[in-house]
Amino acid sequence: MASQSTTAYEIRFSALKNGFHYYDYALDSAFFAQFPGSLITQAEINVHLCLERKTREMVLDFALNGIIHSTCDRCLSEVAHPVEDNTRLLIKIEDEPAENTDQIWYLSDTAWSFQLSDYLYESSSLLLPLRFVCPEDRQSACDELLSAWMSNTASSISQSPPDEVQSDPRWEKLQQLKYN
């Protein structure tokens, strides 16, 4: 996924001297819109990256902190879910790179940069809760809204007459048998 906006998440490590380097990123709605089918549509996540460059490897320490917005799974009101996480990624530079894992990436000797947008997207997606529900302080309002909706729906179902459907005469004969 190499669009113009993801180039901001590219690190050209070949120009970096050995030592510590710091980067800050802001992941917002525009960032998550670049990923089709993303479960995150609205968010404000700040990422602080501490990159330690060594001769044949790099250690990347990420600190993610922010808010993911969604709707409550119970009452459909807006919910802001705070997120916070610290992750570490090790990047090794080798003559013959091995297959990447979740925590270790391998780059060729000829590589001069790497892209972080997919890693940041995946790290943010892993912070999603299984269910979005209203926070504890709004839980009673959520329950009241849900209860009111359920009672209105139940009463409207019980009060509405069944749809009159043109029936087959054979079934009418069977219905008469049922009531006799």
MARNUKE-534186 format. One record per residue: x, y, z of N, C-alpha, C in turn; residue in three letters. Coordinates in steps of 0.05 Angstrom, whole numbers. Example, Ala and Ser with C-alpha at 12.3 -4.5 7.8 and 13.67 -1.06 7.14 Angstrom:
+--------+--------+--------+--------+--------+--------+--------+--------+--------+-----+
!   n_c1 !   n_c2 !   n_c3 !  ca_c1 !  ca_c2 !  ca_c3 !   c_c1 !   c_c2 !   c_c3 ! res !
+--------+--------+--------+--------+--------+--------+--------+--------+--------+-----+
!    264 !   -114 !    156 !    246 !    -90 !    156 !    264 !    -66 !    156 ! Ala !
!    257 !    -45 !    142 !    273 !    -21 !    143 !    258 !      1 !    157 ! Ser !
+--------+--------+--------+--------+--------+--------+--------+--------+--------+-----+
***
This chain:
+--------+--------+--------+--------+--------+--------+--------+--------+--------+-----+
!   n_c1 !   n_c2 !   n_c3 !  ca_c1 !  ca_c2 !  ca_c3 !   c_c1 !   c_c2 !   c_c3 ! res !
+--------+--------+--------+--------+--------+--------+--------+--------+--------+-----+
!     17 !    -23 !      0 !      0 !      0 !      0 !     18 !     25 !      0 ! Met !
!     27 !     33 !    -23 !     45 !     55 !    -24 !     32 !     80 !    -37 ! Ala !
!     16 !     93 !    -21 !      4 !    117 !    -31 !     20 !    141 !    -21 ! Ser !
!     14 !    164 !    -30 !     29 !    188 !    -23 !     28 !    193 !      7 ! Gln !
!      6 !    188 !     20 !      3 !    194 !     48 !     18 !    173 !     66 ! Ser !
!     23 !    149 !     55 !     37 !    129 !     71 !     67 !    134 !     70 ! Thr !
!     77 !    151 !     52 !    106 !    157 !     52 !    114 !    170 !     77 ! Thr !
!     96 !    182 !     91 !    102 !    195 !    117 !    110 !    173 !    138 ! Ala !
!    103 !    148 !    133 !    109 !    127 !    151 !    132 !    110 !    142 ! Tyr !
!    147 !    120 !    123 !    171 !    107 !    113 !    196 !    117 !    127 ! Glu !
!    212 !     99 !    136 !    237 !    107 !    150 !    261 !     99 !    132 ! Ile !
!    277 !    118 !    125 !    301 !    113 !    109 !    324 !    110 !    128 ! Arg !
!    328 !     86 !    136 !    348 !     80 !    156 !    377 !     81 !    146 ! Phe !
!    381 !     80 !    120 !    409 !     80 !    110 !    423 !    107 !    116 ! Ser !
!    408 !    128 !    120 !    420 !    154 !    126 !    423 !    159 !    156 ! Ala !
!    413 !    140 !    172 !    414 !    144 !    201 !    441 !    134 !    213 ! Leu !
!    451 !    150 !    231 !    475 !    141 !    245 !    467 !    123 !    268 ! Lys !
!    486 !    107 !    277 !    481 !     90 !    300 !    473 !    107 !    324 ! Asn !
!    453 !     97 !    339 !    444 !    112 !    362 !    413 !    113 !    362 ! Gly !
!    403 !    131 !    378 !    374 !    134 !    382 !    362 !    156 !    364 ! Phe !
!    339 !    150 !    352 !    325 !    169 !    335 !    295 !    167 !    343 ! His !
!    282 !    190 !    343 !    254 !    192 !    353 !    236 !    202 !    331 ! Tyr !
!    212 !    190 !    330 !    192 !    198 !    310 !    165 !    199 !    325 ! Tyr !
!    148 !    217 !    315 !    120 !    219 !    326 !    101 !    218 !    302 ! Asp !
!     80 !    202 !    305 !     60 !    199 !    284 !     32 !    204 !    297 ! Tyr !
!     14 !    213 !    280 !    -14 !    216 !    288 !    -31 !    199 !    269 ! Ala !
!    -45 !    180 !    281 !    -62 !    162 !    265 !    -91 !    172 !    269 ! Leu !
!   -103 !    181 !    247 !   -130 !    193 !    248 !   -148 !    178 !    228 ! Asp !
!   -171 !    189 !    224 !   -191 !    177 !    206 !   -180 !    174 !    177 ! Ser !
!   -165 !    194 !    168 !   -153 !    193 !    141 !   -133 !    169 !    139 ! Ala !
!   -118 !    164 !    160 !    -99 !    142 !    159 !   -114 !    115 !    157 ! Phe !
!   -135 !    111 !    173 !   -149 !     86 !    173 !   -167 !     83 !    148 ! Phe !
!   -174 !    105 !    134 !   -189 !    103 !    110 !   -173 !     91 !     87 ! Ala !
!   -147 !     91 !     89 !   -129 !     79 !     69 !   -130 !     49 !     68 ! Gln !
!   -142 !     37 !     89 !   -143 !      8 !     91 !   -171 !     -2 !     87 ! Phe !
!   -177 !    -13 !     64 !   -205 !    -22 !     58 !   -214 !    -43 !     79 ! Pro !
!   -238 !    -40 !     88 !   -249 !    -59 !    107 !   -240 !    -55 !    136 ! Gly !
!   -228 !    -32 !    141 !   -218 !    -26 !    168 !   -241 !    -24 !    188 ! Ser !
!   -237 !    -37 !    211 !   -257 !    -35 !    232 !   -256 !     -8 !    247 ! Leu !
!   -234 !      6 !    243 !   -231 !     32 !    256 !   -237 !     53 !    235 ! Ile !
!   -256 !     70 !    240 !   -263 !     92 !    221 !   -257 !    119 !    233 ! Thr !
!   -260 !    122 !    259 !   -253 !    148 !    272 !   -235 !    142 !    295 ! Gln !
!   -212 !    156 !    295 !   -193 !    152 !    317 !   -174 !    176 !    318 ! Ala !
!   -163 !    179 !    342 !   -141 !    198 !    346 !   -120 !    183 !    363 ! Glu !
!   -101 !    171 !    349 !    -80 !    156 !    363 !    -53 !    169 !    358 ! Ile !
!    -39 !    175 !    379 !    -12 !    186 !    377 !      8 !    163 !    381 ! Asn !
!     28 !    162 !    363 !     49 !    142 !    364 !     75 !    155 !    369 ! Val !
!     89 !    147 !    389 !    117 !    156 !    394 !    135 !    132 !    389 ! His !
!    154 !    136 !    371 !    173 !    115 !    363 !    201 !    122 !    372 ! Leu !
!    214 !    104 !    386 !    242 !    107 !    393 !    257 !     85 !    377 ! Cys !
!    273 !     93 !    358 !    288 !     75 !    341 !    317 !     75 !    349 ! Leu !
!    327 !     52 !    357 !    355 !     49 !    363 !    369 !     36 !    340 ! Glu !
!    386 !     51 !    326 !    400 !     41 !    302 !    427 !     29 !    311 ! Arg !
!    431 !      4 !    303 !    457 !    -10 !    308 !    468 !    -17 !    280 ! Lys !
!    491 !    -29 !    280 !    504 !    -35 !    254 !    488 !    -54 !    237 ! Thr !
!    478 !    -76 !    248 !    464 !    -96 !    232 !    435 !   -101 !    241 ! Arg !
!    425 !    -83 !    259 !    398 !    -86 !    268 !    387 !    -60 !    279 ! Glu !
!    361 !    -59 !    282 !    347 !    -36 !    293 !    326 !    -46 !    313 ! Met !
!    324 !    -32 !    335 !    303 !    -38 !    355 !    284 !    -15 !    355 ! Val !
!    258 !    -21 !    350 !    238 !      0 !    349 !    219 !     -4 !    372 ! Leu !
!    217 !     16 !    389 !    198 !     15 !    412 !    176 !     35 !    406 ! Asp !
!    151 !     25 !    405 !    128 !     41 !    398 !    111 !     45 !    424 ! Phe !
!    102 !     70 !    427 !     83 !     76 !    449 !     58 !     88 !    435 ! Ala !
!     36 !     73 !    436 !     10 !     82 !    424 !     -8 !     91 !    446 ! Leu !
!    -21 !    114 !    441 !    -38 !    126 !    461 !    -59 !    143 !    448 ! Asn !
!    -84 !    139 !    454 !   -105 !    155 !    441 !   -133 !    144 !    446 ! Gly !
!   -151 !    151 !    427 !   -179 !    144 !    430 !   -189 !    133 !    403 ! Ile !
!   -205 !    111 !    405 !   -219 !    100 !    382 !   -249 !    105 !    386 ! Ile !
!   -262 !    117 !    366 !   -290 !    123 !    368 !   -306 !    102 !    353 ! His !
!   -329 !     94 !    365 !   -346 !     75 !    353 !   -374 !     79 !    365 ! Ser !
!   -392 !     60 !    359 !   -419 !     61 !    371 !   -422 !     38 !    390 ! Thr !
!   -437 !     43 !    411 !   -442 !     22 !    431 !   -457 !     -1 !    418 ! Cys !
!   -449 !    -25 !    424 !   -461 !    -48 !    412 !   -489 !    -53 !    424 ! Asp !
!   -495 !    -40 !    446 !   -521 !    -45 !    459 !   -541 !    -23 !    453 ! Arg !
!   -533 !      3 !    455 !   -553 !     24 !    452 !   -547 !     42 !    428 ! Cys !
!   -526 !     37 !    414 !   -518 !     51 !    389 !   -510 !     81 !    394 ! Leu !
!   -505 !     88 !    418 !   -495 !    116 !    423 !   -465 !    116 !    418 ! Ser !
!   -454 !    140 !    414 !   -426 !    144 !    409 !   -409 !    136 !    433 ! Glu !
!   -388 !    121 !    429 !   -370 !    113 !    451 !   -341 !    120 !    443 ! Val !
!   -327 !    131 !    462 !   -298 !    136 !    458 !   -283 !    117 !    475 ! Ala !
!   -267 !     99 !    462 !   -252 !     78 !    477 !   -223 !     87 !    478 ! His !
!   -213 !     92 !    502 !   -184 !     99 !    505 !   -167 !     74 !    500 ! Pro !
!   -144 !     79 !    486 !   -125 !     57 !    480 !    -97 !     65 !    488 ! Val !
!    -82 !     46 !    497 !    -54 !     51 !    504 !    -39 !     24 !    501 ! Glu !
!    -16 !     25 !    489 !      0 !      1 !    485 !     29 !      8 !    480 ! Asp !
!     46 !    -11 !    487 !     75 !     -9 !    481 !     83 !    -34 !    467 ! Asn !
!     96 !    -32 !    444 !    105 !    -55 !    429 !    134 !    -51 !    421 ! Thr !
!    146 !    -73 !    414 !    174 !    -73 !    405 !    177 !    -89 !    380 ! Arg !
!    191 !    -78 !    361 !    196 !    -91 !    336 !    227 !    -92 !    331 ! Leu !
!    237 !   -115 !    325 !    266 !   -117 !    319 !    269 !   -121 !    289 ! Leu !
!    287 !   -106 !    278 !    293 !   -108 !    249 !    322 !   -116 !    246 ! Ile !
!    326 !   -139 !    232 !    353 !   -149 !    228 !    360 !   -145 !    198 ! Lys !
!    385 !   -137 !    193 !    395 !   -134 !    166 !    414 !   -157 !    160 ! Ile !
!    407 !   -173 !    140 !    422 !   -197 !    134 !    427 !   -200 !    105 ! Glu !
!    447 !   -217 !     99 !    454 !   -222 !     70 !    431 !   -237 !     57 ! Asp !
!    420 !   -257 !     70 !    397 !   -272 !     60 !    375 !   -271 !     81 ! Glu !
!    356 !   -252 !     78 !    335 !   -248 !     98 !    318 !   -273 !    101 ! Pro !
!    310 !   -278 !    126 !    291 !   -300 !    132 !    263 !   -289 !    130 ! Ala !
!    244 !   -306 !    136 !    216 !   -298 !    135 !    209 !   -281 !    160 ! Glu !
!    194 !   -259 !    156 !    187 !   -241 !    178 !    168 !   -255 !    197 ! Asn !
!    169 !   -247 !    222 !    150 !   -256 !    242 !    136 !   -231 !    253 ! Thr !
!    119 !   -235 !    274 !    105 !   -212 !    285 !    124 !   -192 !    298 ! Asp !
!    145 !   -202 !    310 !    162 !   -184 !    326 !    190 !   -181 !    314 ! Gln !
!    196 !   -195 !    292 !    223 !   -193 !    280 !    219 !   -191 !    250 ! Ile !
!    230 !   -169 !    238 !    230 !   -166 !    209 !    259 !   -170 !    200 ! Trp !
!    262 !   -180 !    176 !    288 !   -184 !    164 !    289 !   -168 !    138 ! Tyr !
!    311 !   -152 !    135 !    315 !   -136 !    111 !    341 !   -145 !     98 ! Leu !
!    342 !   -141 !     72 !    365 !   -148 !     56 !    387 !   -126 !     60 ! Ser !
!    412 !   -134 !     54 !    434 !   -115 !     56 !    430 !    -91 !     37 ! Asp !
!    415 !    -95 !     15 !    411 !    -74 !     -4 !    388 !    -56 !      2 ! Thr !
!    372 !    -63 !     22 !    349 !    -46 !     30 !    360 !    -20 !     43 ! Ala !
!    345 !      1 !     38 !    353 !     27 !     49 !    330 !     41 !     64 ! Trp !
!    306 !     29 !     63 !    283 !     40 !     78 !    263 !     18 !     84 ! Ser !
!    244 !     24 !    101 !    222 !      6 !    107 !    197 !     22 !    113 ! Phe !
!    174 !      9 !    110 !    148 !     22 !    112 !    135 !     13 !    138 ! Gln !
!    124 !     32 !    154 !    112 !     26 !    180 !     81 !     27 !    179 ! Leu !
!     69 !     36 !    158 !     40 !     41 !    158 !     24 !     15 !    164 ! Ser !
!     32 !     -7 !    151 !     17 !    -32 !    157 !     21 !    -41 !    186 ! Asp !
!     45 !    -39 !    196 !     51 !    -46 !    224 !     35 !    -29 !    243 ! Tyr !
!     33 !     -3 !    238 !     18 !     15 !    255 !    -12 !      9 !    254 ! Leu !
!    -22 !      2 !    230 !    -50 !     -5 !    227 !    -56 !    -31 !    242 ! Tyr !
!    -39 !    -51 !    239 !    -44 !    -76 !    253 !    -42 !    -73 !    283 ! Glu !
!    -23 !    -58 !    293 !    -20 !    -53 !    321 !    -44 !    -39 !    333 ! Ser !
!    -55 !    -19 !    318 !    -79 !     -5 !    327 !   -103 !    -23 !    326 ! Ser !
!   -106 !    -39 !    306 !   -129 !    -57 !    304 !   -129 !    -78 !    327 ! Ser !
!   -106 !    -86 !    336 !   -105 !   -105 !    359 !   -114 !    -92 !    385 ! Leu !
!   -116 !    -66 !    386 !   -125 !    -52 !    410 !   -156 !    -50 !    412 ! Leu !
!   -170 !    -59 !    391 !   -199 !    -58 !    391 !   -210 !    -77 !    412 ! Leu !
!   -230 !    -68 !    427 !   -243 !    -87 !    446 !   -260 !   -107 !    431 ! Pro !
!   -267 !   -129 !    444 !   -285 !   -148 !    431 !   -313 !   -136 !    427 ! Leu !
!   -321 !   -120 !    447 !   -347 !   -107 !    445 !   -344 !    -78 !    453 ! Arg !
!   -357 !    -60 !    439 !   -358 !    -32 !    447 !   -383 !    -28 !    463 ! Phe !
!   -380 !    -21 !    488 !   -403 !    -15 !    505 !   -398 !     12 !    519 ! Val !
!   -419 !     24 !    529 !   -417 !     49 !    543 !   -399 !     45 !    568 ! Cys !
!   -384 !     66 !    575 !   -368 !     65 !    599 !   -384 !     61 !    624 ! Pro !
!   -372 !     52 !    646 !   -385 !     46 !    671 !   -403 !     69 !    680 ! Glu !
!   -393 !     94 !    678 !   -409 !    117 !    688 !   -434 !    122 !    671 ! Asp !
!   -436 !    112 !    647 !   -460 !    115 !    630 !   -475 !     89 !    626 ! Arg !
!   -467 !     68 !    640 !   -479 !     42 !    637 !   -509 !     42 !    642 ! Gln !
!   -517 !     56 !    663 !   -546 !     55 !    670 !   -563 !     69 !    648 ! Ser !
!   -552 !     91 !    636 !   -567 !    104 !    615 !   -569 !     85 !    590 ! Ala !
!   -547 !     71 !    585 !   -546 !     52 !    563 !   -568 !     30 !    568 ! Cys !
!   -569 !     19 !    592 !   -588 !     -2 !    599 !   -617 !      9 !    596 ! Asp !
!   -621 !     34 !    605 !   -648 !     46 !    603 !   -657 !     49 !    574 ! Glu !
!   -638 !     59 !    557 !   -645 !     62 !    529 !   -651 !     35 !    516 ! Leu !
!   -635 !     15 !    522 !   -640 !    -11 !    511 !   -666 !    -23 !    521 ! Leu !
!   -672 !    -20 !    546 !   -697 !    -30 !    557 !   -721 !    -16 !    545 ! Ser !
!   -720 !     10 !    541 !   -742 !     25 !    529 !   -746 !     16 !    500 ! Ala !
!   -724 !     13 !    486 !   -727 !      4 !    458 !   -738 !    -24 !    456 ! Trp !
!   -729 !    -42 !    474 !   -739 !    -69 !    474 !   -769 !    -70 !    480 ! Met !
!   -778 !    -54 !    500 !   -806 !    -55 !    507 !   -823 !    -43 !    485 ! Ser !
!   -814 !    -21 !    472 !   -828 !    -10 !    449 !   -830 !    -30 !    426 ! Asn !
!   -809 !    -43 !    421 !   -809 !    -63 !    399 !   -827 !    -86 !    405 ! Thr !
!   -826 !    -96 !    430 !   -843 !   -118 !    438 !   -873 !   -110 !    437 ! Ala !
!   -880 !    -86 !    446 !   -908 !    -78 !    445 !   -917 !    -73 !    417 ! Ser !
!   -900 !    -63 !    399 !   -908 !    -58 !    372 !   -912 !    -85 !    357 ! Ser !
!   -896 !   -105 !    364 !   -900 !   -131 !    352 !   -925 !   -144 !    361 ! Ile !
!   -932 !   -142 !    387 !   -956 !   -155 !    397 !   -981 !   -141 !    388 ! Ser !
!   -980 !   -115 !    382 !  -1004 !   -100 !    374 !  -1009 !   -100 !    344 ! Gln !
!   -988 !   -106 !    329 !   -992 !   -105 !    300 !  -1006 !   -130 !    291 ! Ser !
!  -1026 !   -127 !    273 !  -1040 !   -151 !    264 !  -1022 !   -167 !    244 ! Pro !
!  -1026 !   -193 !    243 !  -1010 !   -208 !    224 !  -1017 !   -200 !    196 ! Pro !
!   -998 !   -202 !    179 !  -1002 !   -195 !    151 !  -1022 !   -215 !    138 ! Asp !
!  -1041 !   -203 !    124 !  -1060 !   -220 !    110 !  -1047 !   -229 !     84 ! Glu !
!  -1043 !   -255 !     82 !  -1030 !   -266 !     59 !  -1050 !   -284 !     45 ! Val !
!  -1050 !   -282 !     19 !  -1068 !   -299 !      3 !  -1058 !   -328 !      7 ! Gln !
!  -1075 !   -344 !     18 !  -1066 !   -372 !     23 !  -1077 !   -391 !      3 ! Ser !
!  -1065 !   -414 !      2 !  -1073 !   -435 !    -15 !  -1097 !   -449 !     -3 ! Asp !
!  -1118 !   -455 !    -19 !  -1142 !   -467 !     -8 !  -1137 !   -494 !      6 ! Pro !
!  -1116 !   -508 !     -1 !  -1110 !   -533 !     12 !  -1103 !   -528 !     41 ! Arg !
!  -1088 !   -506 !     46 !  -1080 !   -500 !     74 !  -1104 !   -491 !     90 ! Trp !
!  -1123 !   -478 !     78 !  -1147 !   -469 !     92 !  -1162 !   -494 !    103 ! Glu !
!  -1164 !   -515 !     87 !  -1177 !   -539 !     96 !  -1162 !   -551 !    120 ! Lys !
!  -1135 !   -550 !    119 !  -1119 !   -560 !    142 !  -1123 !   -543 !    167 ! Leu !
!  -1126 !   -517 !    163 !  -1130 !   -499 !    186 !  -1157 !   -505 !    199 ! Gln !
!  -1177 !   -512 !    183 !  -1203 !   -519 !    194 !  -1201 !   -544 !    211 ! Gln !
!  -1186 !   -563 !    202 !  -1182 !   -588 !    218 !  -1169 !   -582 !    244 ! Leu !
!  -1151 !   -563 !    244 !  -1136 !   -557 !    268 !  -1154 !   -546 !    290 ! Lys !
!  -1174 !   -531 !    283 !  -1192 !   -518 !    303 !  -1216 !   -536 !    310 ! Tyr !
!  -1220 !   -557 !    297 !  -1243 !   -575 !    303 !  -1237 !   -595 !    324 ! Asn !
+--------+--------+--------+--------+--------+--------+--------+--------+--------+-----+
***
